């Protein structure tokens, strides 16, 4: 369904049951949960779906190994509950979107046998807590076997390694898929629509005045209830409701760098459980490259934060320490920064000490805010938010959440390995078939139907398997409105190789121009905007600096 059709539905003047503000993980999950209960729900997102935090995660679907250690050592019930919830939700996410999520193995080298026993015991408990949703059994391997499994790893000074399982996914496409699945169930989820004012009747929030950031048009959306699911920006929306509302959140930044695939085996990741300053780092194969991060620094709330060079240097230093070859800035193909919304907890000084739990808040005027949490627990957060909305606004009439076992678009006929059949049947390159299947699942053939149109089977960049049909499909079916929407979120190119993404921008803009009727001035504006954004991330200099 294209964006213009959805905008018409959003403007028809009727009253929705719910208006969700925020198109990240939690907001899109809430829209899907509400729609599948039969509610008439609208969702608006100021930028693109998952443009903020939800497209800049470590790409892990996890219970949180480090939270388990804190739960045990500090007898912290909140942290323990967070791990149990994460492991349960990890299993649901991998089952409901198998084309976007899969298990991975992670290795942690250990310096002493005591450390090996300590970590291995914790991981056995981690596996047990996952129960029937476990992804595999953790194991302890000697130094020689660890070297065979991860030959790039520098194991000098280590006696063994521990291997465990977690999940990995494509976060940006997951958010878009949630929004599309919600729309398929009757929701009206639209990107690039900003809330500029909350509407109140009898001192109760009953909708919002919104603005289309593409055209500048404004109108009012009325709803029986409003859910604030804006992640790091939740406090700003709360102050639209009550200018005197205090902060609920602290925000931290996480920096990731992308490296060449040669730095890890294709089937093994590295987990560094504790750096000198207490951080956890991951080096993970992702989309034919290697992702390394993340940092954890206090930050200010801003759109599209620019990574700081000191954080890139920090990651390069640790990568060089654990790999057999030193890495420099020239080895970095991409770098980006995301913000984590952490629920404020008095007495905990650093962002690293704050649990990734979620909190539900309902203001006196009925604004329902769901914030905190992490990607893995998005479905549970959405269910809790809609449960509360049903009670607060008199909705649902006893209907329960159906999302625990709901397959998302692209996953209904998904069979692992079917990309090989797709390549044979359609006569396309295996690399292109594999990429299409990993991004679209059983909808890959719909993209290939578009590829039959002149010129759309061509790659948008010779070094990557993404084709022109994916750009057209992103506009027609996935609500892409800007070149950056395609290059960074519908396709992962902008997060994998920023120079190649900048080179591909004119090709993407040309296809979008034909789809959306852009003139030459708009095409040039879109190319420059996308290139400036990617350059600012890559160089650490804000656009225009």
C-alpha positions as CSV (number, residue, x, y, z in Angstrom):
1,X,0.0,0.0,0.0
2,X,1.5,3.3,-1.0
3,X,1.9,6.4,1.3
4,X,-0.6,8.6,-0.6
5,X,-3.4,6.1,-0.1
6,X,-2.7,5.9,3.6
7,X,-2.6,9.6,3.9
8,X,-6.1,9.9,2.5
9,X,-7.3,7.4,5.1
10,X,-5.5,9.5,7.8
11,X,-7.3,12.7,6.7
12,X,-10.8,11.4,6.2
13,X,-12.0,13.1,9.4
14,X,-13.3,10.1,11.3
15,X,-12.3,9.3,14.9
16,X,-9.8,6.5,15.5
17,X,-9.9,4.3,18.5
18,X,-6.2,4.9,19.0
19,X,-3.5,7.2,17.8
20,X,0.0,6.0,18.2
21,X,2.8,8.5,18.1
22,X,6.1,7.0,17.0
23,X,7.1,4.6,14.3
24,X,9.9,2.7,15.9
25,X,9.8,-0.8,17.4
26,X,7.3,-0.1,20.1
27,X,5.0,2.1,18.1
28,X,4.7,-0.2,15.1
29,X,4.3,-3.1,17.5
30,X,1.5,-1.3,19.3
31,X,-0.3,-0.5,16.0
32,X,-0.1,-4.2,15.0
33,X,-1.4,-5.4,18.4
34,X,-4.3,-2.9,18.4
35,X,-5.2,-3.6,14.8
36,X,-5.4,-7.4,15.3
37,X,-7.7,-6.8,18.2
38,X,-10.1,-5.1,15.8
39,X,-9.3,-1.5,16.8
40,X,-9.2,1.3,14.3
41,X,-5.7,2.6,14.9
42,X,-3.6,5.3,13.3
43,X,0.2,5.7,13.7
44,X,2.2,8.8,12.8
45,X,6.0,9.0,12.7
46,X,7.8,12.3,12.3
47,X,10.7,10.8,10.3
48,X,10.8,7.4,8.6
49,X,9.9,4.2,10.3
50,X,12.7,3.2,12.6
51,X,14.7,6.3,11.6
52,X,15.9,6.8,15.2
53,X,17.0,4.2,17.7
54,X,15.2,1.3,16.1
55,X,17.4,1.1,13.0
56,X,20.7,1.7,14.9
57,X,20.8,-1.3,17.3
58,X,23.5,-4.0,17.6
59,X,21.1,-6.1,15.5
60,X,20.8,-8.6,18.4
61,X,17.7,-10.3,19.6
62,X,18.8,-11.3,23.0
63,X,17.8,-12.0,26.6
64,X,20.7,-10.0,27.9
65,X,23.6,-12.1,29.3
66,X,25.1,-9.1,31.2
67,X,21.7,-8.4,32.9
68,X,21.7,-12.0,34.1
69,X,25.1,-11.5,35.8
70,X,23.9,-8.3,37.5
71,X,20.7,-10.1,38.6
72,X,22.7,-12.8,40.3
73,X,25.5,-10.8,41.8
74,X,23.2,-8.0,43.0
75,X,20.1,-10.1,43.7
76,X,18.3,-7.7,41.4
77,X,14.8,-9.1,40.7
78,X,14.2,-6.4,38.0
79,X,17.2,-7.5,36.0
80,X,16.3,-11.2,36.4
81,X,12.8,-10.5,35.1
82,X,14.3,-8.6,32.2
83,X,16.3,-11.6,31.1
84,X,13.4,-14.0,31.3
85,X,11.2,-11.7,29.3
86,X,14.0,-11.1,26.8
87,X,14.5,-14.8,26.2
88,X,10.8,-15.5,25.8
89,X,10.4,-12.6,23.4
90,X,13.6,-13.6,21.5
91,X,11.9,-16.9,20.7
92,X,8.7,-15.3,19.5
93,X,10.5,-12.8,17.3
94,X,12.6,-15.5,15.6
95,X,9.6,-17.7,15.0
96,X,7.3,-14.9,13.7
97,X,9.8,-13.3,11.3
98,X,12.3,-16.1,10.2
99,X,13.3,-14.2,7.1
100,X,14.5,-11.3,9.1
101,X,15.8,-13.1,12.2
102,X,18.0,-16.1,12.9
103,X,20.2,-17.7,15.6
104,X,23.9,-16.9,15.8
105,X,26.8,-18.3,17.8
106,X,28.9,-16.0,20.0
107,X,32.3,-16.8,21.4
108,X,33.9,-15.3,24.5
109,X,37.6,-16.0,25.1
110,X,38.5,-16.7,28.8
111,X,41.9,-16.2,30.4
112,X,41.6,-18.6,33.3
113,X,39.8,-21.9,34.0
114,X,38.0,-20.2,36.9
115,X,36.7,-17.5,34.6
116,X,35.7,-20.2,32.1
117,X,33.7,-22.1,34.8
118,X,32.0,-18.9,36.0
119,X,30.9,-17.7,32.6
120,X,29.9,-21.2,31.4
121,X,27.7,-21.7,34.5
122,X,26.0,-18.4,33.8
123,X,25.3,-19.4,30.2
124,X,23.9,-22.8,31.2
125,X,21.4,-20.9,33.4
126,X,20.8,-18.6,30.4
127,X,19.9,-21.6,28.3
128,X,17.7,-23.1,31.0
129,X,15.7,-19.9,31.4
130,X,15.0,-19.9,27.7
131,X,13.2,-23.3,28.1
132,X,11.6,-24.7,24.9
133,X,12.5,-21.5,23.1
134,X,16.2,-22.1,23.5
135,X,18.3,-21.6,20.4
136,X,21.1,-24.1,21.3
137,X,23.2,-25.4,24.1
138,X,26.2,-23.3,25.3
139,X,29.5,-25.1,25.3
140,X,33.1,-24.7,26.5
141,X,35.9,-25.3,24.0
142,X,39.7,-25.4,24.5
143,X,42.1,-22.9,23.0
144,X,43.0,-25.1,20.0
145,X,39.4,-25.6,19.0
146,X,38.5,-21.9,19.5
147,X,41.4,-21.0,17.2
148,X,40.0,-23.4,14.5
149,X,36.5,-21.9,14.9
150,X,37.7,-18.3,14.9
151,X,41.1,-18.1,13.2
152,X,41.1,-14.3,13.1
153,X,40.9,-14.0,16.9
154,X,44.0,-13.3,18.9
155,X,43.9,-15.9,21.6
156,X,47.3,-15.1,23.2
157,X,46.9,-15.3,26.9
158,X,43.6,-17.2,26.8
159,X,43.1,-20.8,27.8
160,X,39.7,-21.5,26.3
161,X,36.5,-20.0,25.0
162,X,32.8,-20.2,25.8
163,X,30.2,-20.4,23.0
164,X,26.5,-19.5,23.3
165,X,23.5,-18.7,21.1
166,X,21.4,-15.6,20.7
167,X,19.5,-14.1,17.8
168,X,20.3,-11.6,15.1
169,X,17.9,-9.6,12.9
170,X,17.5,-6.7,10.5
171,X,16.0,-4.0,12.7
172,X,15.0,-1.4,10.2
173,X,13.2,-3.9,7.9
174,X,11.6,-5.4,11.0
175,X,10.0,-2.1,11.9
176,X,8.8,-1.5,8.3
177,X,7.4,-5.0,8.2
178,X,5.5,-4.4,11.5
179,X,4.0,-1.2,10.1
180,X,3.0,-3.0,6.8
181,X,1.6,-6.0,8.7
182,X,-0.4,-3.6,10.8
183,X,-1.7,-1.8,7.7
184,X,-2.7,-5.2,6.2
185,X,-4.9,-5.7,9.3
186,X,-6.6,-2.4,8.9
187,X,-4.3,0.1,10.7
188,X,-3.2,3.4,9.1
189,X,0.5,3.7,9.8
190,X,2.1,6.7,8.0
191,X,5.7,8.0,8.1
192,X,6.9,11.6,7.7
193,X,3.9,13.0,9.7
194,X,4.8,15.1,12.7
195,X,2.7,15.8,15.8
196,X,2.8,19.5,16.4
197,X,0.1,19.8,19.1
198,X,-2.0,17.5,21.2
199,X,-5.8,18.0,21.1
200,X,-7.8,18.0,24.3
201,X,-11.5,17.8,25.1
202,X,-12.6,18.2,28.7
203,X,-9.0,18.1,29.8
204,X,-8.4,14.7,28.2
205,X,-6.1,14.1,25.2
206,X,-8.3,13.2,22.2
207,X,-5.9,13.4,19.3
208,X,-3.3,15.6,17.7
209,X,-2.6,18.3,15.1
210,X,-0.2,16.8,12.6
211,X,1.9,18.1,9.7
212,X,3.1,16.2,6.6
213,X,6.8,17.0,6.6
214,X,6.9,16.3,2.8
215,X,4.2,18.7,1.8
216,X,3.8,21.0,4.8
217,X,0.1,20.3,5.0
218,X,-1.5,20.2,8.5
219,X,-4.7,18.7,9.8
220,X,-6.2,17.2,13.0
221,X,-6.5,13.5,13.8
222,X,-9.1,12.7,16.5
223,X,-8.9,9.5,18.6
224,X,-10.4,8.1,21.8
225,X,-6.9,7.6,23.2
226,X,-3.3,8.4,22.4
227,X,-0.2,6.3,22.9
228,X,3.2,8.0,23.1
229,X,5.8,5.6,21.8
230,X,8.5,8.0,20.7
231,X,11.6,6.4,22.4
232,X,14.2,9.0,23.4
233,X,11.6,11.8,22.5
234,X,9.0,10.5,24.9
235,X,9.6,13.3,27.4
236,X,9.1,16.0,24.7
237,X,5.7,14.6,23.8
238,X,4.8,14.3,27.5
239,X,5.6,18.1,27.9
240,X,3.2,18.8,25.0
241,X,0.6,17.4,27.3
242,X,1.9,18.9,30.5
243,X,4.6,21.6,30.2
244,X,5.7,20.9,33.8
245,X,6.2,17.1,33.4
246,X,9.5,15.9,34.8
247,X,12.0,13.7,32.9
248,X,11.4,9.9,32.8
249,X,14.5,9.2,30.7
250,X,18.2,9.3,30.5
251,X,19.6,8.9,27.1
252,X,22.8,7.1,26.1
253,X,24.5,6.9,22.7
254,X,25.7,3.7,21.1
255,X,28.3,3.8,18.3
256,X,28.8,1.0,15.7
257,X,31.4,0.6,13.0
258,X,31.2,-1.7,10.0
259,X,34.2,-3.6,8.8
260,X,35.1,-6.0,5.9
261,X,33.7,-9.6,6.3
262,X,37.2,-11.1,6.4
263,X,37.5,-10.1,10.1
264,X,35.2,-12.9,11.4
265,X,34.1,-16.3,10.3
266,X,30.7,-16.2,8.6
267,X,29.1,-18.3,11.4
268,X,30.8,-17.0,14.5
269,X,30.6,-13.8,16.5
270,X,32.7,-12.3,19.3
271,X,31.3,-11.1,22.6
272,X,33.6,-9.2,24.9
273,X,31.8,-9.3,28.3
274,X,33.7,-6.5,30.1
275,X,36.1,-3.9,28.9
276,X,38.3,-1.9,31.2
277,X,35.5,0.6,31.7
278,X,32.8,-2.1,32.2
279,X,31.2,-2.1,28.7
280,X,30.1,-5.1,26.6
281,X,31.2,-5.2,23.0
282,X,30.1,-7.4,20.1
283,X,31.8,-8.2,16.8
284,X,29.1,-9.8,14.6
285,X,28.8,-10.9,10.9
286,X,25.9,-8.9,9.5
287,X,24.7,-8.7,5.9
288,X,28.0,-9.7,4.4
289,X,30.0,-7.4,6.6
290,X,31.2,-7.2,10.2
291,X,29.4,-5.0,12.8
292,X,31.4,-3.9,15.9
293,X,30.0,-2.0,18.9
294,X,28.7,-0.6,21.0
295,X,29.7,2.3,23.1
296,X,27.6,3.5,26.0
297,X,27.9,7.2,26.7
298,X,25.5,9.8,28.2
299,X,24.0,11.8,25.3
300,X,21.5,14.6,24.5
301,X,18.3,13.9,22.6
302,X,18.7,14.8,18.9
303,X,17.6,13.5,15.5
304,X,20.3,11.6,13.5
305,X,23.1,12.0,16.1
306,X,26.6,12.3,14.6
307,X,29.1,9.7,15.9
308,X,32.1,11.1,17.7
309,X,35.6,10.3,16.5
310,X,36.7,9.4,20.0
311,X,34.1,6.6,20.1
312,X,35.3,5.3,16.8
313,X,38.9,5.3,18.0
314,X,37.7,3.4,21.1
315,X,36.2,0.6,19.1
316,X,39.2,0.4,16.7
317,X,41.5,0.0,19.7
318,X,39.5,-2.9,21.1
319,X,39.0,-4.5,17.7
320,X,42.8,-4.4,17.2
321,X,43.3,-5.9,20.6
322,X,41.2,-8.9,19.8
323,X,42.0,-9.5,16.2
324,X,45.3,-10.7,14.8
325,X,45.8,-7.5,12.8
326,X,45.7,-3.8,13.9
327,X,42.8,-1.8,12.4
328,X,42.8,1.8,11.4
329,X,40.2,4.4,10.4
330,X,40.8,3.3,6.8
331,X,39.3,-0.1,7.6
332,X,35.9,1.5,8.6
333,X,33.3,1.2,5.9
334,X,30.5,2.8,7.9
335,X,29.8,4.3,11.3
336,X,26.5,5.3,12.9
337,X,25.1,6.3,16.3
338,X,21.8,5.5,18.0
339,X,20.2,6.7,21.2
340,X,18.9,4.4,23.9
341,X,16.0,5.6,26.0
342,X,16.8,4.4,29.6
343,X,14.3,4.8,32.3
344,X,15.6,7.2,35.0
345,X,16.5,5.5,38.2
346,X,17.7,7.7,41.1
347,X,20.9,6.4,42.7
348,X,22.3,4.8,39.5
349,X,25.0,7.1,38.3
350,X,25.9,5.8,34.8
351,X,23.8,4.8,31.9
352,X,25.5,1.4,32.0
353,X,23.9,0.7,35.4
354,X,20.3,1.4,34.2
355,X,18.2,-1.7,33.4
356,X,16.6,-1.9,29.9
357,X,13.2,-2.3,31.5
358,X,10.1,-0.6,30.1
359,X,7.7,1.7,32.0
360,X,4.1,2.6,31.3
361,X,2.9,6.0,32.4
362,X,-0.6,7.5,32.1
363,X,-0.9,11.2,32.7
364,X,-3.9,13.0,34.4
365,X,-5.2,13.9,30.9
366,X,-4.9,10.3,29.7
367,X,-1.7,10.4,27.6
368,X,-0.4,6.9,27.7
369,X,3.4,6.7,27.4
370,X,5.4,3.5,26.9
371,X,9.1,3.9,27.0
372,X,12.4,2.3,27.9
373,X,12.9,-1.4,27.0
374,X,14.8,-2.8,24.1
375,X,14.1,-4.1,20.6
376,X,13.8,-7.7,21.8
377,X,10.9,-6.9,24.1
378,X,9.0,-4.7,21.6
379,X,6.1,-7.1,21.3
380,X,5.6,-7.4,25.1
381,X,5.8,-3.6,25.4
382,X,3.2,-3.2,22.7
383,X,0.9,-5.7,24.3
384,X,1.2,-4.0,27.7
385,X,0.5,-0.6,26.1
386,X,-2.6,-1.7,24.3
387,X,-3.9,-3.6,27.3
388,X,-3.6,-0.4,29.3
389,X,-5.3,1.6,26.5
390,X,-8.2,-0.9,26.4
391,X,-8.8,-0.3,30.1
392,X,-8.2,3.4,30.1
393,X,-10.2,4.3,27.0
394,X,-12.9,1.5,27.2
395,X,-11.7,-0.3,24.1
396,X,-11.2,-4.0,23.0
397,X,-14.2,-5.5,24.8
398,X,-12.2,-8.4,26.2
399,X,-10.2,-9.1,23.1
400,X,-6.6,-10.3,23.9
401,X,-3.4,-9.8,22.1
402,X,-2.8,-12.1,19.2
403,X,0.8,-11.2,18.3
404,X,2.6,-13.9,20.3
405,X,2.1,-16.4,17.5
406,X,1.4,-14.0,14.5
407,X,3.6,-14.4,11.4
408,X,4.6,-11.1,9.8
409,X,4.4,-10.3,6.1
410,X,7.1,-12.2,4.3
411,X,7.2,-15.1,6.7
412,X,4.0,-17.0,6.0
413,X,5.5,-19.2,3.3
414,X,9.2,-18.8,4.4
415,X,11.4,-21.9,4.2
416,X,15.1,-21.5,5.1
417,X,17.3,-22.0,2.1
418,X,14.6,-21.3,-0.4
419,X,16.7,-18.5,-2.0
420,X,18.5,-21.3,-3.9
421,X,15.2,-22.4,-5.5
422,X,14.3,-18.7,-6.2
423,X,17.6,-18.3,-8.1
424,X,17.0,-21.4,-10.1
425,X,13.4,-20.8,-10.9
426,X,13.8,-17.1,-11.7
427,X,17.2,-17.4,-13.4
428,X,18.8,-14.7,-11.3
429,X,22.2,-14.4,-9.7
430,X,22.5,-16.4,-6.4
431,X,23.7,-13.3,-4.5
432,X,20.7,-11.3,-5.6
433,X,18.3,-14.2,-4.8
434,X,19.8,-14.6,-1.4
435,X,19.6,-10.9,-0.6
436,X,16.0,-10.7,-1.8
437,X,15.0,-13.6,0.3
438,X,16.7,-12.2,3.4
439,X,15.0,-8.9,3.1
440,X,11.5,-9.9,1.8
441,X,11.0,-13.5,2.6
442,X,8.2,-15.0,0.6
443,X,7.4,-11.6,-0.9
444,X,10.7,-11.8,-2.9
445,X,8.7,-12.8,-6.0
446,X,6.6,-9.7,-5.8
447,X,9.8,-7.7,-6.0
448,X,11.0,-9.8,-9.0
449,X,7.6,-9.1,-10.7
450,X,8.5,-5.4,-10.5
451,X,12.0,-6.2,-11.8
452,X,10.5,-7.3,-15.2
453,X,10.0,-3.6,-15.9
454,X,12.7,-2.0,-18.0
455,X,16.0,-1.3,-16.2
456,X,14.8,-2.5,-12.8
457,X,16.8,-5.7,-12.7
458,X,20.0,-3.8,-12.7
459,X,22.0,-3.4,-9.5
460,X,22.0,0.1,-7.9
461,X,25.7,-0.4,-7.2
462,X,28.0,-3.0,-8.7
463,X,29.5,-4.0,-5.4
464,X,26.2,-5.0,-3.7
465,X,23.2,-7.3,-4.6
466,X,20.5,-4.7,-4.4
467,X,18.5,-4.0,-7.6
468,X,16.4,-1.2,-8.9
469,X,13.1,-3.1,-8.4
470,X,13.7,-2.9,-4.7
471,X,13.7,0.9,-4.9
472,X,10.4,1.0,-6.9
473,X,8.9,-1.6,-4.5
474,X,10.0,0.5,-1.5
475,X,7.9,3.5,-2.9
476,X,4.9,1.4,-4.0
477,X,4.6,-0.9,-1.1
478,X,6.8,0.3,1.8
479,X,6.0,4.0,2.0
480,X,9.6,5.3,1.2
481,X,9.4,9.0,0.5
482,X,13.1,10.0,0.5
483,X,16.3,8.6,-1.0
484,X,17.6,8.2,2.6
485,X,14.6,6.0,3.4
486,X,15.7,3.6,0.7
487,X,19.4,3.7,1.2
488,X,19.5,3.4,4.9
489,X,16.3,1.6,6.0
490,X,14.6,-0.3,3.1
491,X,18.0,-1.5,2.0
492,X,21.0,-1.6,4.4
493,X,23.5,-0.2,2.0
494,X,23.9,3.1,3.9
495,X,24.7,1.2,7.1
496,X,27.2,-1.1,5.5
497,X,29.3,1.0,3.1
498,X,28.7,4.7,3.2
499,X,30.9,5.6,0.2
500,X,29.1,3.1,-2.0
501,X,25.7,4.3,-0.7
502,X,26.6,7.9,-1.7
503,X,27.6,6.6,-5.1
504,X,24.3,4.8,-5.5
505,X,22.2,7.9,-4.5
506,X,21.7,9.2,-8.0
507,X,20.5,5.8,-9.3
508,X,18.0,5.5,-6.4
509,X,16.9,9.1,-6.9
510,X,16.3,8.5,-10.6
511,X,14.0,5.6,-9.9
512,X,12.1,7.4,-7.2
513,X,11.7,10.4,-9.5
514,X,9.9,8.2,-12.0
515,X,7.7,6.7,-9.3
516,X,6.9,10.0,-7.5
517,X,7.1,12.6,-10.3
518,X,10.0,14.5,-8.9
519,X,11.5,17.3,-11.0
520,X,15.2,17.8,-11.5
521,X,15.5,20.2,-8.6
522,X,13.9,17.7,-6.2
523,X,16.1,14.9,-7.5
524,X,19.3,17.0,-6.8
525,X,18.0,18.0,-3.4
526,X,17.3,14.3,-2.4
527,X,20.8,13.2,-3.6
528,X,22.6,16.0,-1.7
529,X,20.5,15.4,1.4
530,X,21.2,11.7,1.5
531,X,24.9,12.2,0.8
532,X,25.3,14.9,3.4
533,X,23.7,12.7,6.1
534,X,25.9,9.8,5.3
535,X,29.0,12.0,5.1
536,X,28.2,13.5,8.5
537,X,28.0,10.1,10.1
538,X,31.2,8.9,8.4
539,X,33.3,11.9,9.1
540,X,31.9,12.7,12.5
541,X,31.2,16.3,11.3
542,X,27.6,17.6,11.3
543,X,26.2,18.3,7.9
544,X,27.2,21.8,6.8
545,X,30.0,22.1,9.4
